[in-house]
């Protein structure tokens, strides 16, 4: 017996179970189509989607542009091509069942152009667009233009209120639902505001009820709210279903679909998921987007933690505060530190962290020569994958720079996410996951390393477990 009934979403009656869209090849046409084939909503990622050659082999992307602007144009072209291919695959695999959605990040480089380019070239293949990581004011306008439904991702009623009043109220006909993403439990980038404590999670129920009350005021009582982040099994959410305080509700699953036979993540990633413990997913703020994000603790994240810990304020000239000089760099130029920090600096240098890299906050982080060279090379190779990047100081509009120093405490997110899914190295790359990922190790459904098909997972979820 199913624990939840079908609901009209994106103009079709489907099970209100949504595969969450995860970028850089992690959710693709096969996973989305397989989910939709079960009469759910499959979501492929429109963030740097993979595409293939005439023989069906994955095309390894090579940027040939001589500068960031030229490479940014290539990235947009690649993004449109990949998104169209994945939409075609999803529709074919779904066999016309369910709904096919595409997920994009508003803060990704060229987001509007890529979204419009895919929708233009994949007409009739995509039923809805989910969009978060920023405030996508133009989402409604673009969706209405191509007659697809739109699903903004928010983490508070306040965020939706701003979107509605500025834009969505004028183009509400294609509003398919509002995704509430729990900023403390969701994987990937999260929508924590400056007023919210990352260490003090709030119960989503009260926040969703607040969102529903606001939507009712706007005449949106029949528009579903999609609960995302922290959803594992539906019997834990039974008090949300058919609850007038919540209203029509759907549930988005981002983490569980990672571990299916159709999932394109490498075997090492799937095996790692089966071994995680509670607390292994770490909410951090190292992302070059400036947003908080949740990822698995590994060597990659530990290096970022250690790098930021080897950080002190500095000055290029001596003054009343920065009085202690230390010769640094190949020319042994003097850099000045507070007297109480000199012992730390000399200790780090003695440990091999000889290179001091300047940050936008007038501090210096200490890294090895090898790490310094890699950081600088990654910054040089920037292809503008974000609208604005703290790591490389790229800005997608003139003057094509944020005006701040590149931040060595961050990383090239394009490079590490591509390598994580395509190079089978999940210890030295960013491994996004939701905070419930530890449950793979304790859920009897995955006993003895069982990896289900999408159909088996979907059927299991429908029972409530």
N, C-alpha and C positions, 0 to 999 in steps of 0.2 A: 504493500500500500504506500502511495506517495504521501509525503508529509506536506507538500505544497502543491497548489493548483496552478494551472496555466493562467497567464496574464497577457493582455494585449500590450506589446512593446514593439516599437518601430513598425506599427501598422500590421502586426500579425500576432495571433495567439500562440505563445510559446511558454515553455517553462521559464520562470523568472530566475534562471541560474545563468550567470555570466562568467565566461572565462576572462580573467583580467589580462589586459594587454601589457606585455613586458618587452621592452625595447631591444634593439641590436640583435635581432634574430632569435630571441628566446620564445616569442610566440609568433608563429608564422601561418601561412595558408593551410598547412596540413593540420596543425592543432586547432585552429579556428574552425576549419571546415568539419573536422571530426566532432567537435563540440556541438556545432550547429546541426549536424546530422542526427543528433539525439533530441532535436527540437528545443535546444537551448540557444543561447547567444554566444557565438564564438567571436573572439576579438584578435585580429592579427595586429602586429605593431607596424606603424608607419614611420618608425624611427630607424633610419638606416637599414631598411629591409633588404634582405638578400635577393640577388637575382642570378640567373644561370645562363650559360652559353648554349649554343645550338645542340650540344650533346647532353645537356642537362646537368653539367658540372657547375658547382658554385664558382662564380667569378670573384677572384681576389681583387679587391679594389686597390688601384694604384693612382695616386694623385700626381698629375704632371704639371700643375700650375706652378709658376715661378714665385708667386706671392700668395698671401692669405686670401685676398679677394678672388683670385683666379681659382684657388682650390675650393673656396666656398661655393662658387658657381658649379664646380664639378660635383660637390657634395649634394647640392640641390638636384642636379640632373640624375645622379645615382639614386637619390632618395625617391624620386618620382618613378623611375624605372622599376625599382625594387617593390615599391608599394603596389603598383599596377600588377606585377607578376604575382604577388602574394594574394591579392584580391581575386585574381582569376583562379588560382589554385584553391582558395577557400571555397569559392562558389562551386567549383567542380566537385570537391570532396564532399560538400554538404548535400549534394544531390537535390538541391532546392528546399531542403528542410531548414527549420530554425531561421535565425537571422545572422548576418555577417556584419560585424562592426570593425572599425579601424580605430586604433589608439594613437594619438599624437601628443607631444609635449609642447606647450605653447612657447616655452623658453628654448626650444631647440633651434638651431640655426636654420633660417629660411622656412620656419614653420608654416606661415601662411601660403607661401609659394608652393611648398611641397604638398600641403593639404589640397589646395586648389588644383594642382597639377595631377594628383592621383584621382581626385573625384572627376575631373574632366575626362581623363583617359580610361576610367573604369566605370563609366556610367552604367547603372543597372546592376552592378556587382556588390555595392556597399550600401547597407541599409541604415547605418548609424555611425556617428563619430563620437568617441569619448576623448576628452581633452582636459588636461590639468597641468601641473607644474607652472604656475603663473595664473594670471587673470585673463582668460581668453575672451575678451569683450567682442571680438569680431567673429567668434565661432558661430553665433546665430545667423549672422549675415551670410557667411559662406555656406552653411548648411541649407539655408532657405534657397540660395541661388541654385544649388544642385539637387534640391528636394530630397534631402536625407535628414534623418533625425539627429539631434545633437544632445549630448550628455556631458555637461560640465562636471568636473571633479572639484569638490570643495571640501573643506574641513571644518566649516562653521556656517551658521546661518548668516552671520555678518558678511561673509564672502559672497554668498549667493545674493544677498540683498544688494550689494554693490553691482554685481553683474546684471541683475534684473532691472534696476533703476537706470543704469547707463545704457543698456543695450537690449536685453532679452525681452523686455516688456513690449517692444515694438515688433518682435518677430517670434512670438510664442507658439505659433502653429506647429513648428517642427521640434519643439522641446519634448524629447522622448522620455527624459527622466533626469534626476539630479543624483549624482554619485556622491554619497558622503563617505569619505575615506578617512578612517581613524588614523590620525597623524602619529600616534604612539605605537601602532601595531602593524601598519602596512609595510610592505617591502618597498625598496627603491626610494625615490624622493618623496618626502612627506611635507605636509602643509602646516607645520607648527608656526604660529605667529610669535612675535617678540614678547607678547604678554603671557605666553603659555610656557610652563616649566617642562622641559623635555624629560625630567626625572619623575614627574608626578602625573601619570596618565589619568584622564578623566573618563568616566563611564560614557560610552557612546549613546546610550539610550536617551539620556537627558538632552544631549546635543542634537540628536535626530528629532526628538519631539519638538524642540525649539525650531528646527528647520521646517518641520511639517506645519507648525502654527504659522510661520511666516509665509510658506507656500499657499496655505489656505486663504490668507489675507489677499494674496495675489490672484485668487481664483484657480489655483492649481491643485485642488484637492484630489483630483483623479490622476495626477502625474506621479508615477512611481518614484520612490526614493530607493536608490541602490546602496545597500550597506556593503562597504568594502573595507578590508583590513581587519585581520583577526578572525575571519570566518573560516571555520574548519568543518563543522558538521551542524546540520540544521536543527537537530533536537536541542541544541544549546541556545537556539534563537526562537523556540516555539512561542514564546510570549510576544514576539514581534509580529508573527503571522496572524492575519485577521484581527489586528489590534487597531481600533479606531484612532488611537493617539499617534500611531505610526502611519496609518493609511496604507495604500498600495505599496508593497515592498518587494524588492528583488535582492538577490545576494550575489556578490561578486567573489569569485575564487581566484586568487592570484598565485598562491604558493602551492597548493595541492596539485594543480595541473603541471607543475614542473616535473613531477615524478610520474610520468606516463610513458608508455612505449613510443608514442608519437612525438613526445617532447624532443626538440632538437638539441637540448643542452648535452654536453659531453658526458660519457660514462663516469668520469671522476666526480663530476658535480652531482650526479644522481646518487652515487655511492656515499658521498659526503653528507647529503641530506638525510640518509638513513642512520647517521651516527651523531647528529647534532644533539646537544643538551640545552636545557632551558638557560637562556642567557648568552648563548653563543652568537645570537644575532644582536648587533651593536648599533644603536642609534648614535650617529655622529654628524659632524658638520665639516667634513673635509671636502665635500663636493665642490667643484669649481662653479656650480650654479649659485652657491650661497645658501641653498636649502639644506635642511637636515635630510639625512637618508639612512636607511637601515640595510645593513649588509652583514655577512658572516665574518666573524673574527678570524683572521688568517694572517699570514706573513705580510701581505700587502697592507692591511689596515694597521698592523702593529708597527710597521715601518713609518707610517704617517703619524701614529701616536708618538713614537720615539723621536721622530724628526721635530715635531712641535715642542716636545719637552726639552730638546736641546736648543733653546731659544732665549735670547736676552736682548735688552735694549742696547743701542749703540749710537755713536756719533762719529762723523767723519772728522771732527775737530774737537780738541780738548776744550772743556769749559768747567764751570764750578761743580757740575754733577758728574760728567764723564771725564774722569781725571786719569784713568789708568790706560796706557797705550799698549797694544799688542800688535807686533808686525804680522801682516797677513798677506797671502797671495804670492804669486811668483815674484812680484817686485818688492815684497815685504813692506808694503805701505802700512803706516800706523792706523789702526782703528781703535777708538776709545770707548771704554766701558766703565760702568760704575765699579768702584773698588771691590765691592762685595761679590761682583760677578766674575772677576778675573780668574779666580781659582777654578770655577766651573769651566770657563772658556779654555784654560790651559789643560784641564783634565780631558775635555772632549778632543782637543787637538792631539793630545798624547795617545788617545784611544783610536786615532786614525780619522777622526772627523775634522779634517783640516780645512775644508772649504766653508767659508761663511757666505751664505746667500741672503740678500736683503729682502725684506717683506714690505708690503704697503703700509704696515703699522710701525715703521721705523724700528723694527727689531731685526735680528739676524739669526738664522737657523744654521746649525753646523751639520754638514754631511760629508761623506767620503768623496774623494775625487771622482770615482766611478759614478756615484749617484748624482753628483753635480753635473757631470757631462751629460748624463741621461736626461735630467730635468731640463737643462738648457736646450738639448736637441729636441725634446718633445715640444717645448715652447716654440721653437723655430718651425717645427713641422705643422703647426696649427692649421687646420682647414676650416675653422669657423663652425664647429658643430653645435655651438650654443649661440644664442642671440647676444650674450655677453658672458665672457669667461674670466673668472678671477685668476686662473692658473696662467693663462697666456696674455691677458689684458686685451683680447680680441673684442671688438664691438662690430655688429653686422651692418651698421650704418656709418656714414662718414662722421668722424675722421678715421673709423675702423680701429679705434683704440679707446679703452675706457679712461685713459689718462692716468691710471694708477700703475704702480710697479707690478709686474707679474708676481704671483704669489707662489713661492716654492713649497709652501705647506700643503698645497693641493696637488692635483695630478691631471693628466690628460684623460678625460673620461671616455672619449671616443676610442682611444687606443686600448685601454684596459678592458672595456666591455666587449670590443671586437675579439680580443685575445682570449677572454674568458670563455666565450661560446664557441670560438673557432679553433683555438690552439690547445684545448684540453689542459690548461694550466689554471686551476682555480685556487691555488695557494698564493700565487704571486700576482693575482689580478682581482678586480672587484667582483664579488659574488653576492649579488642582491638576493634577499629573501625576506619574507615576512617573519614576525617574531614568533609565530606559532610553528615554525619549521621544525622545532625540536620534537614535535608530536609525531613525525614520521617514525621515530625510534620507538614510540610507545603505543601507537595505534595498531591494534591487532590485524587490521586490514593489510598492513605491510609486513606482517610476520615473515621471517625467513627470507627477507630481502625481496618480497613480492613487488613487482612493478606492474601496475594494471594498464590496460588499454584505456583510452579516453572513455569508451563505452562502459567499461567496468567501473571506472571512477564515477561517471555520471549516474549510473544506476545506483551505486552505493550512496551517493549524496542524496538522491531522491528519497531513499528510505529514512533519511534523517541522520544516518551514521557517517 
